[in-house]
Amino acid sequence: MPSREQLADNRWLRWIGPSLFHPRLWHVSRRGVALGVAVGIFFGLLIPIAQIPVSAAVAVALRANLPAAMASTLVTNPVTFPPVYFAAWKLGSALLGEEARGPGPVPPLGGDEPPAADVAKGVEGVEGVKGVEGGSWWATVWRKVSQTGRALMLGLAIFAVAAGLSTYLLINLFWHLRVRLKRRGRLRARSI
């Protein structure tokens, strides 16, 4: 992680000014860390690109722990990305009542018309773009992508909210239990 001085000297971050160096953004506290990790996981699951800048901006706005927010966006990485997105798509498909067997094979080129003819006609001339069954090769591909996208976004939104909220609650609970156990240990040491 870069130091505060490196961040202050960075010409791309200078415009943020003093709000980036607010003490609560860098202090390790129960609320700050729990909120920072929750924000990072939320945006790490919800959006596929620009996760770190978005979570950092929200962490600054909410005065959450900035390093925790930025680091926890890595919940989705090249290793976890495929299973997380597949599970989100499956959940979204199930909730939308769509078939959960996948977008299926794309019809071979050489259907009713060659794909170049569809491109020449433009989007208005493509049958089935609005979800009508049948149509040309491009229309079928467009329909499959739009169906998958709706289900995927619904699943990712549910995963992001559930994971962010449960992470916030679990960190608060574990932090509280840790403080309680330390206090109990100190009281036992005094009584001996």
N, C-alpha and C positions, 0 to 999 in steps of 0.2 A: 504494500500500500504506500502511496506517496505521502510524504510528510506535509504538515500544514504549510510550511514554507514553500515547498514545491508547488502546492496548489495555489498559494498566493501569488507566486511568480508566473504562473501559467497565463498566457495572454488570452486564452479562450475562456478562462474562468474568472478573470478580473471583473467582468461586468456584473457578476452576482454580488460582489462586494462583501460587506460584513455579514450578510445573512448566511453565507457559506461557513463562516467561522464562529457561529453562535456556539457557546459551550455545550449546550444540550445535544448538539449533533455529534459530538465526539465523546461525550461522557458515557461510561458504561453503567447504566442503571436498568432496573427491572422494566420499567415502562418503555424506555428508549430502545433497548435491545429487542424486546418483544414486538414493539410496533415496527421497528426497522426490519426485522426478519419477516414479519407478516406482510409488510409492503413489498419486500423483495420477492417473496414467494408468489404473492398475488400477481405481480407484473411479470415474473419469470414464467408463470404458467399461462397468463392471459394473452400476451403479445409475443409474436415470434421474433421481432427485431426491435432494436433500441430499448431493450429491457433495462439496462443499467442506467442510461440517462433519465428515463421516465421514473424509475424507482428513486433515483437520487433527487429528482425535482420534487416528488411527492414527500420524500423523507425530509427535505428542507422545509417544505410547507407545513408538515405536521410536527416538526422538531423531533423526529425519530433519529435513532442512531444511524448515521450515514454509512459507515463501513459495513454494518450488519445488513442494511438494505441493499447495498451494492453487491456484496458477496453472496447473499442468499438468492439472487436472481439466477445463479448458476445451477439451480435445481433442475433446469432444463439445459442440457449440454448435448454434444453429439452422441453420447452414450444413452442418455435417458430420453432424448427427443422422440425417437420412433415409438417406444412403448407408451409413453405418455400421450402422444397425439393419437395413437391407435385406440387406446382405452377411452380417450375423450370422444373420439368419433363414434365408437361403439355405444357409449352412454347417450350421446346426442341422438344417434339413430334410434335407439330404443325409446327414448322419451318422445321423439317426433313420430314414432310409429312407422318409420321407414324400414326397408329391408336392411338388415345388418350384415349382409353377405359381401359388401364391397361394391365399388362402382361398376364392376363387371368388365368384361372385355369390350374394347371399342370396336365397332363394326369395321370390317376391312375397307381399305380404300377401294373404290370401284363399286360403290353402292349404286344408288339411283343416279347420282351425278358425281363427277369428279370434284374433289375439294376446291380446286381452283375456280370452278364455276360459282361455288358458294361465296368465295371471297370477292369475286367480281360483282356479285349481286349486292353485297353489303349485308349488314346485320338485319336490316328490315326485311330482306328477301329470304332469310333463312327460316325455314319452317321449324317449329318445335323449340325455339329458343326460350319461350315463356313456359316451357314444361309440357307442351303438347307431345303426346307419344308419336313416334314415327319421326319423319323428317330425315334430313341428310346426315352425313357423317359429322359435320361440324355442330349441328344442332344436338346430336346425341352426346357428343363430348361436352358441350356447354351445359346440357341438362345434368349430366353425371357430376361435373365439377361443382355446379351450384347446389346440388343436393348434398354432396359431401361437405361443402363449406358451411352450410347451415348447421348440420349435425355437429361438425367439428367445433364451430364457434360456441354452440350451446354447451357442449361437453367441456370445453376449456373454461367457459365462464363458471360453470358449476364447480369444476375442480379448483379454480383459482379462489373462489369465495370460500369453499369448504376448507381448503388447505391453509389459506391465510388466516381465517378465523380460528381453526383448531390449533395452528402453530402459535398464534398469539395467546390463546388460553393455556396451552401446555407449557410454554415458556414461563408465563406468570405463575402457574402452579408449581413447577419445578423450582423456580427461584424462591418462591415463598417457603416451600418445604426445606430447601437448602439453608435458608436463613434461620428457620425454626430449629433445624437440627444443630446448627452451629451454636445458637443461643442455648439450647439444652445442654450441649457439651460444655460450654463455658460455665453454666450454672452447676453442673456436676463437678467440674474441676474446682470451683470455689468451695463447694460444700465438703470436699474431701480434706 
